[in-house]
């Protein structure tokens, strides 16, 4: 029968090596080099397994008081983050985009939840305008009414409508992000309902002969705002999926593990939402040609998703690395 003394004797060399690597790494595991980081991960996982075994077999034994601090320090070394300045720069230049690219299936899921109802809503607005109009919030009712012949929306109408669209999309982005803590239900609802509403508005506007005017009001900032909504949806779906499929972890632990990446994505999206506000204020209305407004909006959205691919998914593959928190969360990356 295994005794605490025999168990400690058999595992002491591995624990000693882990202790030495943790001390050498300090708060910068990269000092260990690629092989050292992999070895650190292996030893930490082994020590964590030893601690779980010891807690079951030797509860209350003094062995635990020696092993638990080692595992905690090992966890801090594996999961810790580097200095603030370096982390901030890495996050702005690459980390944010890698966060978005970590779960490609969530990107497709979020777009499907937004665009699918959007297309159905547009068809509904075209084929059955009276019924579809009843779904629209009051601030969007003007989209169904064409301007008087010979004029476009006036400045007040344009400003009020485009601002309503922008603030609605920002609100939906926040709801999609926060809705993840409700097992993703509110995230799915926010994406589906907002896609349906925007589709109905577009369908009503086109059916009323107001398509060009509608395009003028939303094209400069709308595509980028939709991208921000998708980011909020990805963040919310990450948290929701962590609660639905926690694996071997407790749901609270699984949620905490996904909450940090989700918050990072939300924080990294703020500058893009600010840019949307600038575009809404200075690139909306009759002053600019509609082709220029549409080109600006779709070009910015294309730039955003190109960065996700180049700085995120392809950048990760080319460098052979991922953000540090992601590597720590994935044992496979430390093998």
C-alpha positions in Angstrom: 0.0 0.0 0.0 1.3 3.5 -0.9 2.3 5.6 2.1 2.8 9.4 2.1 6.5 8.9 2.7 6.9 6.5 -0.2 4.8 8.7 -2.5 6.9 11.7 -1.6 10.2 9.8 -2.1 9.1 8.7 -5.6 8.0 12.1 -6.7 10.5 14.3 -4.9 12.9 14.6 -7.9 10.2 15.9 -10.2 8.9 18.3 -7.6 12.5 19.6 -7.0 13.0 20.1 -10.7 9.7 22.1 -10.9 10.7 24.2 -7.9 14.1 25.0 -9.6 12.4 26.0 -12.9 9.9 28.2 -11.2 12.6 30.0 -9.3 14.6 30.4 -12.4 11.7 31.7 -14.5 10.5 34.3 -11.9 7.8 36.3 -13.6 9.3 35.7 -17.1 9.0 32.1 -18.2 10.3 33.0 -21.6 13.8 33.1 -20.0 13.7 29.3 -19.9 13.6 29.0 -23.7 11.2 26.9 -25.7 12.3 23.6 -24.2 12.3 25.0 -20.7 8.8 26.3 -21.1 7.6 22.9 -22.3 9.3 21.2 -19.5 7.8 23.7 -17.0 4.3 22.9 -18.3 4.9 19.1 -18.1 6.2 19.3 -14.5 3.4 21.6 -13.5 0.7 19.3 -14.9 2.4 16.3 -13.2 2.6 18.1 -9.9 -1.1 19.1 -10.1 -2.0 15.5 -10.7 0.1 14.5 -7.7 -1.7 17.0 -5.6 -5.1 15.7 -6.6 -4.0 12.2 -5.8 -2.5 13.1 -2.5 -5.7 15.0 -1.5 -7.7 11.8 -2.1 -5.3 9.3 -0.6 -3.7 11.3 2.2 -6.1 14.0 3.4 -4.7 16.1 6.3 -1.1 14.7 5.8 1.7 17.3 6.2 2.7 16.4 2.6 -0.1 18.5 1.3 1.2 21.7 3.1 4.5 21.2 1.1 3.0 20.3 -2.2 0.2 22.8 -2.4 2.4 26.0 -2.4 4.6 24.4 -5.1 1.6 23.8 -7.4 0.4 27.3 -6.8 3.7 28.8 -7.7 3.9 26.5 -10.7 0.4 27.6 -11.8 1.4 31.3 -11.5 4.5 30.7 -13.6 2.6 28.9 -16.3 -0.5 31.1 -16.3 1.1 34.4 -15.4 1.5 37.3 -17.6 4.5 39.4 -18.4 4.9 43.1 -17.6 2.1 45.6 -18.2 3.8 47.6 -21.0 4.9 44.5 -22.9 1.5 42.9 -22.5 -0.3 46.0 -23.6 1.8 46.4 -26.7 1.5 42.7 -27.6 -2.2 42.9 -27.1 -2.7 46.0 -29.3 -0.4 44.7 -32.1 -1.3 41.0 -32.0 -3.0 39.7 -28.9 -6.5 41.2 -29.7 -6.5 39.7 -33.2 -5.4 36.4 -31.9 -8.2 36.4 -29.4 -10.7 36.8 -32.2 -9.0 34.1 -34.3 -8.7 31.5 -31.5 -12.2 30.1 -32.1 -13.0 30.3 -35.8 -16.2 28.4 -35.5 -17.5 31.1 -33.1 -16.8 33.7 -35.8 -19.0 31.8 -38.3 -21.6 31.1 -35.7 -21.9 34.8 -34.7 -22.1 35.9 -38.4 -24.8 33.2 -39.1 -26.9 34.3 -36.1 -26.7 38.0 -37.3 -27.0 37.6 -41.1 -29.4 34.7 -41.3 -32.3 36.6 -39.5 -31.1 39.8 -41.3 -31.7 38.2 -44.8 -35.1 36.9 -43.6 -36.0 40.2 -42.2 -35.1 42.0 -45.5 -37.4 39.6 -47.4 -40.2 40.1 -44.9 -39.8 43.9 -45.2 -40.0 43.7 -49.0 -42.9 41.2 -49.3 -45.1 42.2 -46.3 -44.3 45.8 -45.4 -47.3 46.5 -43.1 -46.7 43.5 -40.9 -43.0 43.9 -40.8 -43.2 47.6 -40.0 -45.0 46.7 -36.7 -41.8 45.0 -35.5 -39.6 48.1 -35.9 -38.7 50.3 -32.9 -40.2 53.8 -33.1 -36.8 55.5 -33.8 -36.4 53.5 -37.0 -39.9 54.1 -38.4 -38.6 56.9 -40.7 -36.6 54.4 -42.7 -39.9 53.2 -44.3 -41.0 56.7 -45.3 -39.4 57.9 -48.5 -38.4 61.6 -48.6 -40.4 64.0 -50.5 -39.7 63.7 -54.2 -36.7 65.6 -55.3 -34.9 65.7 -51.9 -32.9 63.4 -49.7 -33.2 63.1 -45.9 -32.6 66.5 -44.4 -29.7 67.0 -42.0 -31.8 66.6 -38.8 -33.4 63.4 -40.1 -30.1 62.0 -41.2 -28.4 62.8 -37.9 -31.2 61.4 -35.8 -31.5 58.1 -37.8 -27.8 57.4 -38.1 -27.2 58.1 -34.4 -30.1 55.8 -33.5 -28.5 53.0 -35.6 -25.1 53.6 -34.0 -26.3 53.7 -30.4 -28.5 50.6 -31.0 -25.5 48.7 -32.4 -23.3 49.7 -29.5 -26.0 48.6 -27.1 -26.4 45.3 -28.9 -22.6 44.8 -28.8 -22.6 45.2 -25.0 -25.7 42.9 -24.6 -24.1 40.3 -26.8 -20.9 40.4 -24.6 -22.6 40.4 -21.2 -25.2 37.8 -22.3 -22.6 35.1 -22.2 -23.1 34.7 -18.4 -26.6 33.5 -19.0 -25.3 30.4 -20.9 -25.1 32.5 -24.0 -28.9 32.8 -24.3 -28.9 36.7 -24.3 -26.0 36.7 -26.7 -27.9 34.6 -29.2 -31.1 36.7 -28.7 -29.2 39.9 -29.2 -27.6 38.7 -32.5 -30.8 37.2 -33.9 -33.1 40.0 -32.9 -30.8 42.8 -34.0 -30.1 41.0 -37.3 -33.9 40.7 -37.9 -34.5 44.3 -37.1 -31.8 45.7 -39.3 -32.9 43.4 -42.1 -36.5 44.6 -41.8 -35.4 48.2 -41.9 -33.3 47.6 -45.0 -36.2 45.7 -46.7 -38.7 48.5 -45.8 -36.4 51.2 -47.0 -35.7 49.5 -50.3 -39.3 48.6 -50.8 -40.3 52.2 -50.2 -37.9 53.5 -52.8 -35.5 54.8 -50.1 -32.7 52.4 -50.6 -30.0 54.9 -51.7 -30.9 57.3 -48.9 -30.8 54.4 -46.4 -27.4 53.3 -47.7 -26.1 56.9 -47.3 -27.1 56.9 -43.6 -25.6 53.6 -42.6 -22.8 52.6 -45.1 -20.0 54.7 -43.7 -20.1 53.2 -40.2 -22.5 50.3 -40.4 -20.2 47.6 -41.7 -17.6 48.3 -39.0 -20.4 48.4 -36.3 -21.6 45.0 -37.4 -18.1 43.7 -37.0 -18.0 45.1 -33.5 -21.4 43.4 -32.8 -19.8 40.1 -34.0 -16.9 40.6 -31.6 -19.4 41.1 -28.7 -21.1 37.9 -29.9 -17.9 35.9 -30.0 -17.0 37.0 -26.5 -20.5 36.2 -25.2 -20.6 32.8 -26.9 -17.2 31.9 -25.5 -18.5 32.5 -22.0 -21.8 30.7 -22.7 -20.0 27.7 -24.2 -17.7 27.5 -21.1 -20.9 27.2 -19.0 -22.6 24.7 -21.3 -19.5 22.5 -21.9 -17.1 23.0 -18.9 -15.5 19.6 -19.5 -13.7 18.3 -16.4 -13.8 21.8 -14.7 -16.4 23.3 -12.5 -18.6 25.7 -14.3 -17.4 28.6 -12.2 -13.8 27.7 -13.1 -14.5 27.3 -16.8 -16.3 30.6 -16.8 -13.4 32.4 -15.1 -11.0 30.9 -17.7 -13.0 32.3 -20.6 -14.0 35.6 -18.9 -10.5 37.1 -19.3 -10.3 36.5 -23.1 -13.9 37.8 -23.4 -13.1 41.0 -21.5 -9.9 41.5 -23.5 -12.0 41.3 -26.7 -14.5 43.8 -25.4 -11.8 46.2 -24.3 -10.0 45.9 -27.7 -13.2 46.7 -29.5 -13.7 50.1 -27.8 -11.4 52.0 -30.2 -13.3 50.6 -33.1 -16.6 51.7 -31.7 -15.1 55.2 -31.1 -14.1 55.2 -34.8 -17.7 54.3 -35.7 -18.8 57.3 -33.8 -16.4 59.6 -35.6 -17.6 58.2 -39.0 -21.3 58.7 -37.9 -20.5 62.3 -37.1 -18.4 63.3 -40.1 -19.0 60.8 -42.9 -22.8 60.5 -42.9 -25.3 62.7 -44.8 -25.6 64.3 -48.2 -22.2 66.1 -48.1 -20.3 63.1 -49.4 -21.1 60.9 -52.4 -22.8 57.7 -51.4 -20.3 55.6 -53.3 -17.5 57.2 -51.2 -19.4 56.5 -48.0 -20.0 52.9 -48.9 -16.4 52.4 -50.0 -15.2 53.8 -46.7 -17.4 51.7 -44.6 -16.8 48.4 -46.3 -13.1 49.1 -46.6 -12.8 49.6 -42.9 -14.7 46.4 -42.2 -12.5 44.5 -44.7 -9.4 45.9 -42.9 -10.7 44.7 -39.6 -11.2 41.1 -40.7 -8.0 41.2 -42.7 -6.2 42.0 -39.4 -8.0 39.1 -37.7 -6.6 36.8 -40.4 -3.1 38.3 -40.8 -2.3 39.3 -37.3 -4.5 36.6 -35.7 -4.9 33.2 -37.3 -2.1 33.4 -39.9 0.2 35.3 -37.5 -0.2 32.7 -34.9 0.5 29.8 -37.3 3.6 31.6 -38.7 5.0 32.3 -35.3 4.0 29.0 -33.9 2.8 30.7 -30.7 -0.4 31.9 -29.1 -1.2 34.6 -26.5 0.3 33.5 -23.2 -3.0 33.0 -21.4 -4.2 30.8 -24.3 -1.1 28.6 -24.2 -1.5 28.1 -20.5 -5.2 27.2 -21.0 -4.3 24.6 -23.6 -2.0 21.7 -22.3 -1.4 20.7 -25.9 0.5 23.9 -26.5 3.0 23.0 -23.9 3.8 19.6 -25.1 
